[in-house]
Amino acid sequence: MSMQPKGSGEIPAETVRVARAAFPKGSLAIRVRDELGPLFRDEEFADLFPVRGRPAWSPGGLALVSVLQFVEGLTDRQAAEAVRARIDFKYALGLELDDPGFDFSVLSEFRDRLAGADAGRRVLDGILVAAREKRLLKSAGRARTDSTHVLSAARELCWLEMVAETLRAGLNALAQAAPAWLSEVAEPEWFRHYATRADDTRFPVSRVKREEVGTRIGRDGTRLLSVVFSADAPAGLRGLAEVETLRQMWVQHFHHVDGEVRRRGPKDRPPGALRLVTPYDTDARGSVKRDTVWDGYKVHFTETCEPDAPNLITNVATTVSTVQDRSMAETIHHQLAARDCLPAEHWVDAGYPTAPALVSARRDHGIALHGPIQADNSAQASAEGGFGQDAFTIDWDNQQATCPGGHTSTNWSERLSQRGQPVLRVVFSVRDCRPCTMRQACINTPNPTRARELRLRRHDEHHALQAARAEQQTDAWKERYKVRAGVEGTMSQAVQRCGLRRSRYRGLAKTSLQHQLTGAAINLARIDSHLTQTPRARTRTSHFAALRPAELILDGAK
């Protein structure tokens, strides 16, 4: 299938006449076409199609249909039917009234092409470019970012279901690739245990018996892997995706103990960032945030927040669920810079700002990153009357620190923190700390051989933290920080309109594409609301919550 652009992009006169008669007040698709013009050109997707072959349906049209599909929550069949039957869709696409449209399967094929080339960003970019040309996008002011969890398209599995389904998926793949060979090597019991889908209700209730079932599954999977990787196995079986998933799952959950296959203990398993949670979505990971436990992904939305323009989503970033928000601030800023959508002020919640992020945002992009900074959580700072880092005087030029008792440090060296960040280790002398009258408040330990140590950030990061913490104590900053709360409404809109909470597809690439299309759909809906002068929904605040003091608003964001 090749891409061969055709058509002038003008809307046929008869389509215009019928659309105006059918929609005298307009519709979202009609208003967006009138205001923004053609959003996508076929040439923008030329690299996704070969030069030769049967001509494809217009890629630019398919991109617009994909966005409108998310705007209205349509299935592929419904979206294809809308192109054939709805006048407003034909108007937005610039089609003749008798245009037959396309088969619904074309949308799935088009998404595969977009996901394979990470081209979902082009769809969001197309809307942002058109909005900027119409002066609907103001990116030099304020922006806000938040993240939310996204469930994997694959169902959540208990441990027995997970390993049993992994083995069953491997057997099914081998049965399709080499049926005769598998019939010879398969154990008779395998057909009874793995021919049908594993379900927790079919496993024993007793813990001891469930462990026995797990051990039996481990032995069967180990046996299958041994014959697949033997010299007598047909060529190509090792390269099957399901076999590789089986191998990884067994390495993560089983090992040999005295010649027997045993389940690994919790401390002997890989970290969550590497651990598979289902054989049917190998990119999904399990994560926990407070009381929320989920298998899947995480998405970060960044939007503008100006009172005289629609709040448009300027960036969407999708990661596996184990990636922490603190590592995403710099990534989001680089993506905003690539789109020429950098704000002057970036408002985030407590998960994003770190000392390196504050410095790099200002130094590399000229952004003032605002968000609740984590307080000094050392034992000394937490104790009543204790001396935190703020109680020490730092002489950066001479690389010395002076304690509240007037003693200076004896050692200044560079180290790496537990997260791999560069820090400065400042150590005081035991001879000064042991007889000090302030020792209890400073060291907070009865060990007489302990001296006070400080772990400081680099000079610029240290001052950025101190300045941010001081600013966040002011009433003016707390009042300005209220603007961040609006992004919660964006998350709610994405969940209710576009089904953000669960991925429609399997894999990180397709889930990321879904989120790019979600951001594009919300932008179209908000531009339409701006054109029709639809007022923004008011923030619903209970009578009791309205009485909350200002200083508690910041505490609630942490």
Secondary structure, DSSP 8 states (H G I E B T S, - for coil): -B----S-S---HHHHHHHHHH-TT--HHHHHHHHH-----GGGGGGGS-SSSSB-S-HHHHHHHHHHHHHHT--HHHHHHHHHH-HHHHHHHT--TT-----THHHHHHHHHHHHTTTHHHHHHHHHHHHHHTT----SSEEEEEEEEEE-SS----HHHHHHHHHHHHHHHHHHH-HHHHHHHS-HHHHHHHSS---GGGS-SSHHHHHHHHHHHHHHHHHHHHHHTSTTS-TTGGG-HHHHHHHHHHHHHEEEETTEEEE--GGGS--TTT----TT-TT-EEEEETTEEEEEEEEEEEEE--TTS---EEEEEEEETTS-GGGTHHHHHHHHHHTT---SEEE--TTS--HHHHHHHHHHH--EEE-------SHHHHSTT---GGGSEEETTTTEEE-TTS-B-SEEEEEE-TTS-EEEEEE--HHHHTT-TTHHHHT----TT---EEEE--HHHHHHHHHHHHHTTSHHHHHHHGGGGGHHHHHHHHHHHH-TTB-SSSSHHHHHHHHHHHHHHHHHHHHHHHHTT---------TTGGG--HHHHHHHH-
